[in-house]
Amino acid sequence: MAGPAGVGKRRTAMAVAQAMNCLQPRTSAEFERDACGECGSCRRIARGVHPDIIVVEPGDSGSIKIEQLRDVIDRSQYPAV
C-alpha cells in the first residue's frame, strides 16, 4: 500500500489480515466476510503477535529495504501455523 502517513494503510492491512485468518468469520451477504475480532487469531493479529502475519515497515530513510523483502520471501515459504 502507498499513500501519506495517517490515512489508514496499516489499519486496512490489519483488517484484511484478520478477515483472511479469522476462525469465526461473520458473513452478512453472499460474498461479504468480516473478521469477528474476538477469536484467538483476530486478537493475536490486533496485538501484532500472530506468527503467520509479517509486518514490513520503512526504516529510518522512509523506504523499505530489499533485505526486508528478501526476509519476507524467505519466511513465506514456511507452512502456516
C-alpha positions, 0 to 999 in steps of 0.5 A: 500500500502507498499513500501519506502517513495517517490515512489508514494503510496499516489499519486496512492491512490489519483488517484484511489480515484478520478477515483472511485468518479469522476462525469465526468469520461473520458473513452478512451477504453472499460474498461479504466476510468480516473478521469477528475480532474476538477469536484467538487469531483476530486478537493475536493479529490486533496485538501484532503477535500472530506468527503467520502475519509479517509486518514490513515497515520503512526504516529510518530513510522512509523506504523499505529495504530489499533485505526486508523483502528478501526476509519476507520471501524467505519466511513465506515459504514456511507452512502456516501455523 
